[in-house]
């Protein structure tokens, strides 16, 4: 038997592209699938269709979600087309991934509002000219009952019950609605409808994305590859980044807020944040982490570099440097920020030409009520022009509050404006 002729060597530039695209990825299925797709695209001259499915249930984008979006942007920069599937139809079902109970459905009005917000925010990361936004109601909504039954014949109940969340709920006698079993099938059909070449997602979407591969095979298409990205751990260092858990860094937050949050991460999280949230070369990341581990560099210095790298992506390098200077001015030098909210003191707030400090804190929004204001002062958490306040019963005349700076805790500042009252 004659040996098969050797295959053509893979061009060096495609090997480099594949290596770059795999940066930070937790898995590619099949393992050699990415380079095969890149080769096919180069030979045919046809850009790859890169799919990301979104159910618009939480439209605020944070760094954890941006991990996947940044990978999509890499594909775009290499000439490929990103197709965002807004799951207006699948959201009516509700994704059961990772759920121990049935997820409540959203109304069509809630879906439309969230989808609009998503599209606006995606442009912070993606190239809008190379991004197509589709709504899966365009094809799922056209299926009649016979079409749904025919589609359902392509997947077995045993396949669906392999999912850990379904298996666990079934074993513990938790209810599983029939509509939930249709969710992975509906999402898989999205891949068929757009002829996806690559589907991106987090590890929590493994079953749904692989279901798309299986359905494409069943329906005679070249199956997509799955490129999985790890779930970024949030600021608490324990759970995945989530707005609902409050452990997030939003990409639309101010540079100052982002800087302060990023400096709070633990030392062990720095490598993952550098790898997944920045473009710093991996070799340089290794050197930075080695410097910290050897004690040659203070971890805070490396976290400052990390924060500035991330802020520069979503704001600018100038804003990143300004946030760095501002943070040092406030926290390292004990000075006040150059910009802060202002509160205008008016005559109707005065009693006998003075204002009680607890009332001022409440009216300025620094405390929910005078009781909380008193507790903050009694605990030593309030200062006026750098002097700690110790008596919550103190009252001030407007003249003594002109351009005064109130500080509550470590991060909350407010400047009092008195206008003619301070004269």
N, C-alpha and C positions, 0 to 999 in steps of 0.2 A: 504494500500500500504506500503510495507516494505521500510524503509529508506535505501538509498544507503550506502554501507559500507564506513567508513572514508578512505580517501586516505592516502598512506604512507607519513610520515613526510619527508620534504625535508632535505637532509643531510646538516649539518651545514657548511661544507666546500664549498658546492655549493652556499649557501646563501651568504657567504663571497665573493665568486668569482663574483656573480651577483652584489653585492653591490660595489665591486671594479670597475667592468666594467662600472657601471652606473655613476661613478664619473665624474662630469662635463657635463654629457650628457644633452641635452635639451629635449630629448624625446625618448621613446621606443614604437614601435607599432608592435603588441599589447603590453599593459603594462606588462603582465605576460609572454610575449613571450620569453624573455631571459632565465629565469630560466627553462622553458619547454625545450628549445633547449639544455641547459647544462645537464639537466636530461637525455634527449634522447641520447646525446653523451656518457654520462657515462654508460648507460645501454647497448648500442650497441658497445661501444669501438671504435666508429668511430669519428675522429676529425670533428669538424664543418668546413664548407667551408665559410670563411669570405671574402666577396667581396668588392672591392673598384674599381670603374670605373674612369679612367682618360682619358681625351682628352688632348693629349700632346701639348697644345698651349702655355704654359709658364713654361718651365722646371726648373726654379730656385725655390727651395723650401725654404719657410720662416716659421717662427714660427706659423703663422695662419694655414698653410697647415699641419704642423707637429702635430697639435692637433689631427687630424684624424689618422695620421701615428702612433702616440704614443699609441692610443687606439688599433690599429691593433697589435702593439707589445705586448700589454697586452694579447690579445687573443693567440698570438704565445707562450708566456711564460707559458700559461695554456695548451699548447699542441695542439692547433688548427692550421689549415692551412689557410694562407692568399693567396687569388688569386687576383692579380692586373690585371684588364682588361685595356689594352692600346687601346683606341678607335681609331685605325687607320681607321676603316671604318666609325664610327659615326662622326669622325672629318671631314670627307668629307662632312657630312651634316651640322655640326656646331650646338652646343648646344644653343638653344634660351633662356635658363633660365635667367630671369632677364633682358632680352634685350628688348629695345624699337624699335629695327630695326633688319633686317636680318643680321646675323653674316657672314662675308666673309669666304669662304672656304680656307683651307690650301692645298698646293700641297702635293702629296705623298712624295716628297723629304723632305719638311719641317717637315712632320709628322714623318718620319723615323729618322731624326736628333734629334728632340725633344724627341722622345721615348727613344733613346739611352741615352740621358742626364738624363732623368727621372730614368731609371733603375740604373744608376750609383749613383745617389743621394739618392735613396730610401734605399740603404744599410747603410746609415748613421743612420737610425732609425730602420729598420726592420732586422729581422734575415733572412739572405739570404737563408739559408737551409730550412726554413719553408715558403718561399715565392715563389709562382708560378706566372710567368708573362705570360699572354695570350694576343693575339691580336684578337679583335672581328671580324676582316676580315676573320678569319679562319672559322666562321660559317655564318656570315651575307653575306660574299662574295659568298657563295655557294647557296644562295636562288635565284631561278629563279623568273620571274615575277609572275607566278602562286603561288609560295611560299610566296611572299610578299603580294599578295592579300589575301591569306588564313590567314596569320598572321594579316593583317589589319582588318580582320573580328572579331578579338577578342577585339577590342577597338572601341568605338563610337566617332564620332566627338564631341558630347556633353561632353564626358569625357575630351577630350583634351582641349576644350575651357573653361573648369573650371579653367584652369591655369590663374593666374592673368595677366601674361605678354601677353598671347594670347588674353584674354578677353579685356584688355586695348587697345591693338593694333587694335583689331577688332572694338571696339567702337569708336576709334579715326580715323578710316579709314586708318590706317597704313597697308602696304602690309604684308601678311603672305603667304609665299611660301608653296606649298604642301609638299615639302621635309622636312620642319621644323615640320610638323605634324607627320612625321614618326620618328622623333628623340626619343621621349619618348618610342615609341613602340620598336625601335631597341635596346635601352638601357635595356628595360624590358626583351627582348629576351636573352640578355647576362646572366641574372639570370637563365633563363631556361637552357641555354646551359651548364652552369657549376654547375647546381643544388645548387645554393647558399642557405645557411642556415641563414646568417646574411649579410645585406648590410649596409656599413658605408657611411656616407656622411654628408655634412653640411646642414643647414636648407634650403639653396637655392635649394637643390636637392630633396625636399620633394615629389613633384609630380612624378618625374622620379622614385624614389625608391619605392613608393607605387604602381606605375604602374607595377613594377616587381613582387610584391606580387600578384596583380590581375591576371597577365598573367600566373604565375605559377599555380594558382588555376584553371584557364581555361584549362591548359594543363595537369592537373592531378598530379601536384607535391605538396609536402608539402611546403606551402608558406614561404618564408624567413621572418625574422623579420627585422624591420628597426631601426637602432640605429643612432640617429641624434646628432651631436655635434654642439655647437654654433659657430658662426663666431667670431673669435678673432678681437677685435677692434684694429686698427693700432696705431702707435705712435702719430697720430694727435688727438686721443681720440674721433673721430667722425665716420669715415668710417672703413669698414672692412679692415684688413691688406691686402695690395696689392702692388706688385712690381711696377705696372704702376702708382700708386698714390704716390710712394716714401715714404710710411709710414710703412715700413717693417723692420724686423730683419731677415736677411738670416742666415740659419743654417750653411752655408759654409763660412760666413764672419769671419774675424779674431776675436779673443777673445777681443782685444782692441776695435774694432768697435762695437761689440755686447754689451760690458760693457757700453760704452758711450751712446748708443742708449737706453738701458734699464733703465739707470738712468734718462732719460728724460721723462718717462711716468708719467701721472698724478697720484695723490694719490688714486683716486677712481678706477683706473684700476688695482691696485696691487692684489686684491683678485682674480680676474679672471685670471691674468697672473700666479699667484701661483698655482691655481687650475688646469688650463688647460695646463700649460707649464712645471710643475715640479712634483716631486714625494713627496713633503713635505706633511705629513699627514694633513687631513682637520682640526683636532683639533688644531694642531700647527699653521696652517694658521689663524684660528680664534683668537688665542692668540696674534699673531703678529699684526693683524689688530686692535684688541682691544687696544693694547699698543700704536699704532699710534693715534687712535681716542681719547684716554684718555690724550694724550700729554706726556705719559711716555717715548716714544721713538721718535727720529727724523725720519720722513719718509725716509730720504736719507739713513739711516742705514738699514731700511727694504728693500729698493730698491737695495742696495748693496748686501744684502743676496739673493734677487731674482735673480739678474744678475749672481752671482756666481753659484747658483743652475742650472740655464739654461746653462751657458757656460760649466759647468762640464759635462753636458749630451752630448754636441757636440764636445768638445775638451778634457779637463781633469780638475780635481780639481786643479792641479798645474797651468795650464794655467789661470784658473779663478782667482786664488789668485794673479798671476803675473799681470793680467790685472787690478785688484783692486789696487795693489801697484803702478802700472804705472800711473793710472788715478789720484790717490791722489798726486803723485809726480808732475804731470803736473798742475793739477787744484787747489789742496789744498795748495801745497807748492811753486807753481810758478816755478818749476824746468822744465828741458827739458826731453823728453823721452830718455830711454837708447838706443833705436833703432829708426832710422828714415831714410827716403830716402836720398840719396846723389846725389849731382850734381858736375860734374867735369868741372871746368873752364878751357877752352882752349884758346890759344893765338889768334885764329882767331876771338874771341868775343871781344877782347880788341881794344880800340881806344886811341892812345897816351898812351899806357901802363896802361890804366884804363878801368873800365866798369861802365857804367851808371846803377844805381840801378834798374830803371824801366826795362831796357833791361835784367838785370840779372833775375828779377822775371819772365819775359816772357819766356826767354830761359830755365829756370828751370821748367817751367810748372805751376808756381804759379799764373800766370795771362794769360789771353787769348791774350793780346796785351799790348803794352806800355801804351795805354790810360787807360785800366783797372788798370794796375800797378800804374799809377800816382794817380788814384782815391783812391786806397787802401791805399797808403802812405798818401795822403792828409787827408783822413778820420781817420788817426791814427791807421790803422789796421795792420801795419807792424813793426816788431822790428828786430834788429840785435844784437845778443849776449845780449839780455835782455834790450837793449836800443831802445826806440821807435824812428822810423825814421819820420822826419817831412818835409824834403825837397826832393821832387821827382826828383830833378835835380842833386842830389849828385852822384859823381862818386868815385869808390874805386880802389885802387891799389891792385893787387893780394895778396901781403904780408899781408894786413889788413883783408883779407877774409879767410886766412888759417884756416880750421876747424871751420869757423864761422857758427853759427846757425841762420837761418832766420825763423821767426815765422809770419804766416799770419792768422789773425783771432785768434780763441781760440784753434783750433785743428790741424792746418797744420804746420808741422815743416820740415826743410830741412837743411842738413849740406853741406857746400861748401868745395870741395876738390880742391886744386890748384896745387898739384904736384910740379914740378920744377919752376912753375910760382911764387910760394910764397916765393922763396928763395931770 
